[in-house]
């Protein structure tokens, strides 16, 4: 989820940047709260960097957690705090952006319509 190596986790733990607990078998387990804390630190740091100015205000800084490409299309998933955003784009666009799991990215949402859903278990009115 953090997109770093096991050695980086070890180094962060030794430096006190990350808290991990040990299992009976001496494996490190990083609590989800620690992962969320690190991601939030990254988001804050990224939001303080100068960036592109645009009209869209729904900006979600996060970390790329999945990139799936075929010959034409790409699915890119970004974990932005508690939100999981999925973008469908051309494989060419994903390749040009050089997207890799663990990369910092900002998802920008500018919707031109709103879809309303109702439960399918609801009785039909008619």
C-alpha positions in Angstrom: 0.0 0.0 0.0 2.9 2.4 0.6 4.8 1.2 -2.5 8.1 0.9 -0.7 10.4 -2.1 -0.2 10.6 -4.3 2.8 14.1 -2.8 3.5 12.5 0.7 3.6 9.9 -0.5 6.1 12.8 -1.9 8.3 14.7 1.4 8.0 11.6 3.5 8.8 10.9 1.3 11.9 14.5 1.6 13.1 14.4 5.4 12.6 11.1 5.6 14.5 9.2 6.9 11.5 6.9 3.8 11.4 5.6 1.6 14.2 5.4 -2.1 13.6 4.5 -5.0 15.9 6.1 -8.4 15.8 4.2 -11.7 15.5 5.2 -14.8 17.4 7.2 -15.8 14.3 9.0 -12.4 14.5 7.4 -11.1 11.3 6.7 -7.3 11.2 3.1 -6.3 11.0 2.4 -2.7 10.2 -1.0 -1.5 11.7 -3.4 0.0 9.1 -3.4 3.2 11.2 0.4 3.6 10.6 -0.1 3.1 6.8 -2.9 5.7 6.8 -0.7 8.1 8.8 2.2 7.8 6.3 -0.2 8.3 3.4 -1.7 11.4 5.0 1.8 12.8 5.5 2.6 12.2 1.8 -0.7 13.9 0.8 0.0 17.0 3.0 3.5 17.3 1.6 2.3 16.9 -2.0 -0.5 19.5 -1.5 2.1 22.0 -0.4 4.1 21.7 -3.6 3.4 24.2 -6.3 1.4 22.5 -9.1 -0.7 23.2 -12.1 -3.5 25.7 -11.8 -6.9 24.7 -13.1 -10.6 25.1 -12.6 -11.3 21.7 -11.1 -11.5 21.8 -7.3 -12.2 18.2 -6.5 -8.5 17.1 -6.1 -7.6 13.8 -4.4 -3.9 13.3 -3.8 -3.0 9.7 -3.2 -0.9 6.7 -4.1 -1.3 4.5 -7.2 -2.3 1.1 -6.0 -3.0 -0.7 -9.3 -2.2 -0.2 -13.0 -3.6 -2.7 -15.5 -3.0 -2.1 -19.2 -4.0 -4.0 -22.3 -3.4 -3.0 -25.9 -5.9 -0.1 -25.8 -7.1 0.7 -22.3 -5.7 1.1 -18.8 -7.3 0.9 -15.4 -5.5 3.0 -12.8 -6.5 2.8 -9.1 -5.5 5.4 -6.6 -5.9 5.3 -2.8 -6.6 8.8 -1.6 -7.2 8.6 2.1 -10.4 6.6 2.7 -11.3 7.0 -1.0 -10.4 4.6 -3.8 -10.6 6.2 -7.1 -10.5 4.3 -10.4 -9.6 6.0 -13.7 -10.2 4.4 -17.1 -7.9 5.9 -19.7 -6.1 4.9 -22.8 -3.0 2.7 -22.4 -1.1 5.3 -24.3 -2.0 8.0 -21.7 -1.0 5.7 -18.8 2.3 4.9 -20.5 3.0 8.6 -21.2 2.4 9.3 -17.5 4.7 6.5 -16.5 2.3 5.3 -13.9 3.6 2.7 -11.5 2.2 1.2 -8.2 3.5 3.3 -5.3 3.7 6.6 -7.3 2.2 9.7 -5.8 -0.7 11.0 -8.0 -3.5 13.4 -7.8 -7.0 12.4 -9.1 -8.9 15.4 -10.4 -12.7 15.0 -10.7 -14.8 17.4 -12.8 -18.2 15.9 -13.3 -20.6 17.2 -15.8 -23.5 15.0 -14.7 -24.8 13.2 -11.6 -26.2 9.7 -11.7 -28.9 8.8 -9.2 -29.3 5.2 -8.1 -32.0 3.4 -6.1 -31.9 0.0 -4.5 -32.9 -2.8 -6.8 -34.7 -4.5 -3.9 -37.2 -1.7 -3.7 -40.7 -2.6 -4.9 -41.7 -1.3 -8.3 -44.2 1.5 -8.3 -46.7 1.4 -11.0 
